[in-house]
Amino acid sequence: MSDTRGDYLKKLECASNLTREEAKKQLLSEIEKDIIVEKARRIRQMEESIKLEAQEKSREILADAMRHGATGYVAEYTVSSVRLPNEEVKGRIIGREGRNIRAFEQATGVEIELDETNELRLSSFDAIRREIAKRSLEQLVKDGRIQPTRIDEVVAQVQTQMEDVLLEEGKLICQTCGVYDLPLELVRLIGRYKFRTSYGQNLALHTIEETKIGVQIAHEIGANVEVVKKGCLLHDIGKVVTDEEGTHVQLGVSVLKKYGLPQEVIDTVAEHHEDKPFSSVESVIVYTADAISGSRPGARYEPIEAYTARMEGIEKVASEFDGVDRVFAFQAGREVQVIVNPKDVGDDEITSMAYDIARKLEREVEYAGQIKVNVLRQTQASETTKAK
């Protein structure tokens, strides 16, 4: 039997022109090719399966993160409200022939809107002005002495307290975001978020929402949560830097370097608009959370930005004249109050100044309808009796 098998093998070798070892190698080579093809097919199937699972998982992570990003923070845009105890207080705020309400509007640059209820609405495009006016009015109502001189005193006091207000607002935003170890000056700068909008979206609201989303994503995928927290909290810090030139990304990076923030946090700020390639997964998370908060339906809209820019432009044009102390745009830009320094501008000059400001506004500002320019020159004297 063995001889017969040997004879068959010799005949096969002759027919194939291959030795036994050569045939064995060729067979193994063919089998190996089949295995490689099958292996590649299975790898592709696994990759497709992993991609589908990854897409589904990423959608779950993002959806869950957005759900956790919901926030109850209340933002005011152009109107703040103050509730009065009764009609008598409203009458005292108006004053005889409206003198108190005029004094309040001139001191704060904020309009008071009245209706039949006991709620006053303070209207201004400038959120810090509105906050000063709101706090001043609440203090005047509590004090009970409402007359022009007292109004000026209270408004001046509240203006000096605004740095403390910004610090408190900054602490509140930081605590809501879970960050507690920042320098006080940086916290005070964060407090300005409450009084700043970006494309109509309140910056404090956007930051809190983004941080909650970013932290949830970081937890889900095992990223550095502390870096993401600070990156989200500080990503738009450059938007509240008003005394330097540059993009908000450049200004933000400069501020964080000034206060010695870690480089990985600075990188998340530098890269959150893809001005630089992403250097870490934390940068990607900050970018993603920012995009989610900013692009969700209803988050942002253009009109408030255009409105604010127009009001600021009107005030800027009027403030460029010599002797001007303060400028306030009212009635959505249809009226401008220009308060001059009585030492620099005489009674005879205010009429020509009003004319010149109106002509300059016509040339340099886009507006609908008309703008009424009021130039005010006021002198005031006060004296205190001796104590008895």
C-alpha positions in Angstrom: 0.0 0.0 0.0 2.8 2.3 0.9 4.5 1.5 -2.4 1.3 2.4 -4.3 1.1 5.7 -2.4 4.7 6.5 -3.2 4.1 5.8 -6.9 1.1 8.2 -6.9 3.2 10.9 -5.3 6.0 10.5 -7.9 3.4 10.6 -10.7 1.9 13.8 -9.2 5.4 15.4 -8.9 6.1 14.6 -12.6 2.7 15.9 -13.7 2.9 19.2 -11.8 6.6 19.7 -12.3 6.8 20.3 -8.6 8.6 18.5 -5.8 6.7 17.5 -2.7 8.1 20.4 -0.7 7.4 22.9 -3.5 3.8 21.7 -3.8 3.4 22.0 0.0 4.7 25.6 0.0 2.4 26.5 -2.9 -0.6 25.0 -1.1 0.2 26.8 2.1 0.6 30.1 0.1 -2.9 29.7 -1.4 -4.4 29.0 2.0 -2.6 32.0 3.5 -4.0 34.3 0.7 -7.5 33.0 1.5 -7.0 33.6 5.2 -5.8 37.2 4.5 -8.8 37.9 2.4 -11.2 36.5 5.0 -9.3 38.4 7.7 -9.6 41.7 5.8 -13.3 41.1 5.2 -13.9 40.5 8.9 -11.9 43.6 9.9 -14.0 45.7 7.6 -17.2 44.3 9.1 -15.9 45.0 12.6 -14.9 48.6 11.6 -18.3 49.3 10.2 -19.9 47.8 13.3 -17.6 49.9 15.6 -18.4 53.1 13.6 -22.2 52.5 13.9 -21.8 51.8 17.6 -19.5 54.9 18.0 -22.0 57.1 16.2 -24.9 55.9 18.4 -22.8 56.3 21.5 -21.7 59.8 20.6 -25.3 60.8 19.9 -26.3 59.4 23.4 -23.4 61.3 25.0 -24.2 64.6 23.3 -28.0 64.3 24.0 -27.4 63.5 27.6 -24.9 66.3 27.9 -27.3 68.8 26.4 -30.0 67.7 28.8 -27.6 68.3 31.7 -26.8 71.7 30.2 -30.3 73.1 30.9 -30.0 76.1 33.3 -32.4 78.3 35.2 -30.2 81.4 35.0 -32.2 84.5 34.1 -30.8 86.9 31.6 -32.1 90.4 30.9 -31.5 92.0 27.5 -32.7 95.6 27.2 -35.3 95.9 30.0 -35.2 95.4 33.8 -38.1 95.5 36.1 -38.6 97.0 39.6 -41.7 96.3 41.6 -43.0 99.2 43.7 -44.9 98.8 47.0 -47.7 101.2 46.1 -49.0 104.1 43.9 -47.7 106.7 46.3 -44.1 105.6 45.7 -44.6 105.8 42.0 -45.8 109.4 42.4 -42.7 110.3 44.4 -40.5 108.8 41.7 -42.2 110.9 39.1 -42.0 114.0 41.2 -43.6 117.4 40.8 -44.0 118.0 37.0 -41.8 115.0 36.4 -38.6 116.5 37.8 -37.5 113.4 39.8 -37.9 111.0 36.8 -36.0 113.4 34.6 -33.2 113.7 37.2 -33.0 109.9 37.4 -32.9 109.4 33.7 -30.2 112.1 33.3 -28.1 110.6 36.1 -28.3 107.0 34.9 -28.8 107.2 31.2 -31.7 104.8 31.5 -35.4 105.3 30.6 -38.2 104.7 33.0 -41.3 103.3 31.4 -44.6 103.6 33.4 -47.9 101.9 33.1 -51.0 101.3 35.2 -49.3 98.7 37.4 -46.9 99.2 40.2 -44.0 97.8 38.2 -41.5 100.1 36.6 -39.4 99.1 33.6 -35.9 100.3 33.1 -34.9 100.4 29.4 -31.4 100.7 28.0 -29.2 98.8 25.6 -26.3 99.0 28.2 -26.8 96.3 30.8 -24.4 97.8 33.3 -26.3 101.1 33.2 -29.5 99.2 33.7 -28.1 97.4 36.7 -26.9 100.7 38.3 -30.3 102.2 37.6 -32.1 99.2 39.1 -30.0 99.1 42.3 -30.3 102.9 42.6 -34.0 102.9 42.3 -34.4 100.0 44.8 -32.2 102.0 47.3 -34.2 105.2 46.7 -37.5 103.4 47.3 -36.2 101.8 50.5 -34.7 105.1 51.7 -37.9 107.1 50.8 -36.0 110.4 50.1 -36.6 110.8 46.4 -35.5 114.2 45.0 -32.9 115.3 42.5 -30.0 115.8 44.8 -30.6 112.5 46.6 -30.9 110.7 43.3 -27.5 112.0 42.2 -25.9 110.9 45.5 -27.4 107.4 45.3 -26.5 106.8 41.7 -22.9 107.9 42.4 -22.7 105.6 45.3 -24.0 102.6 43.3 -21.6 103.4 40.5 -18.7 103.1 42.9 -20.1 99.8 44.2 -20.2 98.2 40.8 -16.7 96.6 41.1 -18.1 94.7 44.2 -21.2 93.8 42.2 -19.1 92.4 39.4 -17.1 90.4 41.9 -20.2 88.9 43.4 -21.7 88.1 40.0 -18.4 86.5 39.0 -18.3 84.3 42.1 -21.9 83.2 41.4 -21.0 82.2 37.8 -17.8 80.4 38.9 -19.7 78.5 41.7 -22.4 77.5 39.2 -19.7 76.1 36.9 -17.9 74.4 39.8 -14.7 76.5 39.6 -13.3 77.9 42.9 -9.6 78.7 42.6 -9.3 81.7 40.2 -7.7 85.0 41.1 -10.2 87.6 42.3 -9.4 90.0 39.5 -10.2 87.3 37.0 -13.4 86.5 38.9 -14.4 90.1 38.7 -13.8 90.1 34.9 -16.1 87.0 34.7 -18.8 89.0 36.5 -19.0 91.1 33.3 -20.5 88.1 31.5 -23.9 88.9 33.1 -23.9 92.3 31.3 -22.6 91.1 27.9 -24.3 89.4 25.0 -22.9 87.6 22.0 -25.3 87.4 19.0 -28.1 88.1 21.4 -27.2 85.3 23.7 -26.3 86.4 27.3 -22.7 85.5 27.9 -23.2 84.3 31.5 -26.1 82.0 30.3 -24.0 80.7 27.4 -21.0 80.0 29.6 -22.9 78.2 32.3 -24.8 76.1 29.7 -21.6 75.3 27.8 -19.7 74.3 31.0 -22.4 71.9 32.0 -22.4 70.3 28.6 -18.6 70.1 28.5 -18.3 68.6 31.9 -20.9 65.9 31.1 -19.0 65.0 27.9 -15.7 64.9 29.8 -17.1 62.5 32.4 -18.5 60.2 29.7 -15.3 59.8 27.8 -12.8 60.1 30.6 -11.2 63.4 29.8 -9.7 65.9 32.3 -12.8 67.4 33.9 -11.0 70.3 35.6 -9.3 71.4 32.4 -12.7 71.3 30.6 -14.4 73.2 33.4 -12.0 76.1 33.2 -11.7 76.0 29.5 -15.5 76.3 29.1 -15.7 79.0 31.8 -13.0 81.1 30.3 -13.3 80.5 26.6 -15.0 83.9 25.9 -13.1 85.9 28.6 -11.7 88.1 25.8 -15.1 89.4 24.9 -15.3 91.4 28.2 -11.8 93.0 27.7 -12.6 96.4 26.4 -9.3 98.3 26.9 -7.2 96.4 24.4 -7.2 95.6 20.7 -7.4 92.1 19.2 -9.8 89.2 18.6 -11.6 87.8 21.7 -9.4 84.7 21.3 -6.2 86.7 21.3 -7.3 88.8 24.2 -8.5 85.8 26.2 -5.2 84.0 25.8 -3.4 87.2 26.9 -5.6 87.5 30.0 -5.1 83.9 31.0 -1.3 84.1 30.6 -1.4 87.3 32.7 -3.1 85.4 35.6 -0.9 82.3 35.3 -3.5 79.8 34.2 -2.2 76.3 33.2 -1.1 75.9 29.6 -3.6 73.1 28.9 -6.4 75.6 29.8 -4.9 78.3 27.7 -4.8 75.9 24.8 -8.5 75.2 25.0 -9.2 78.9 24.8 -6.7 79.4 21.9 -8.3 76.6 19.9 -12.0 76.9 20.6 -12.6 78.6 17.2 -10.1 76.3 15.4 -7.6 79.2 15.0 -5.0 76.6 15.9 -5.1 72.8 15.5 -6.6 70.9 18.5 -3.8 69.8 20.8 -5.9 67.7 23.2 -9.2 66.0 23.6 -10.2 68.7 26.2 -9.9 71.4 23.5 -12.2 69.3 21.3 -14.7 69.1 24.1 -14.7 72.9 24.8 -15.1 73.5 21.0 -18.0 71.0 20.8 -19.8 72.3 23.9 -19.4 75.9 22.7 -20.9 74.9 19.3 -23.8 73.0 21.0 -24.7 75.9 23.2 -24.4 78.6 20.5 -26.1 76.7 17.7 -29.1 75.2 19.5 -32.5 76.6 18.2 -33.4 80.0 19.8 -30.0 80.5 21.4 -28.8 83.4 19.2 -30.2 86.0 17.0 -28.7 89.1 15.3 -31.1 92.0 16.0 -29.8 92.8 19.5 -26.2 93.0 18.3 -27.1 95.4 15.5 -29.3 97.4 17.9 -26.5 97.7 20.5 -24.0 98.7 17.8 -26.3 101.4 16.5 -26.9 102.9 19.9 -23.2 102.8 20.8 -22.4 104.5 17.5 -24.9 107.3 18.2 -23.4 107.9 21.6 -19.8 107.8 20.3 -20.5 110.5 17.6 -22.1 112.9 20.2 -19.4 112.3 22.8 -16.6 113.5 20.4 -17.4 117.1 20.9 -15.4 119.3 23.3 -17.0 119.9 26.6 -19.3 116.9 26.5 -19.6 115.2 29.9 -22.0 112.3 29.3 -24.2 111.1 26.4 -27.2 108.9 26.6 -29.2 107.5 23.7 -32.9 106.9 24.4 -36.0 105.7 22.7 -34.2 103.1 20.6 -31.9 105.9 19.3 -34.6 108.4 18.4 -33.5 110.8 21.2 -30.0 111.7 22.4 -29.3 113.6 25.7 -25.9 115.3 25.7 -24.9 116.6 29.1 -22.1 119.2 28.9 -19.7 120.5 31.5 -21.0 124.0 32.4 -17.4 125.2 33.0 -16.5 124.4 29.4 -19.7 125.2 27.5 -21.8 128.4 27.9 -25.5 128.9 27.5 -25.0 130.5 24.1 -23.0 127.5 22.8 -25.4 124.7 23.5 -27.7 125.6 20.6 -24.9 125.5 18.0 -23.6 122.3 19.6 -27.0 120.6 19.2 -27.0 121.7 15.5 -23.5 120.4 14.9 -24.2 117.0 16.6 -27.4 116.5 14.6 -25.6 117.2 11.3 -22.7 114.8 12.2 -25.2 112.1 13.1 -26.8 112.6 9.7 -23.5 112.1 8.0 -22.1 109.2 10.0 -24.9 107.1 11.5 -27.5 104.8 9.9 -30.9 105.3 11.4 -34.6 105.2 10.6 -36.8 108.3 11.1 -35.3 111.2 13.1 -33.0 111.7 16.0 -33.8 114.5 18.5 -30.7 116.0 20.1 -31.0 117.6 23.5 -28.0 119.4 24.9 -28.3 120.0 28.6 -26.2 122.5 30.6 -27.0 122.5 34.3 -25.5 124.1 37.4 -26.3 123.0 40.9 -25.4 124.3 44.3 -26.0 122.7 47.7 -25.2 123.6 51.3 -25.5 121.9 54.7 -26.6 123.5 57.9 -24.5 123.3 61.0 -25.2 120.5 63.4 -27.3 121.4 66.5 
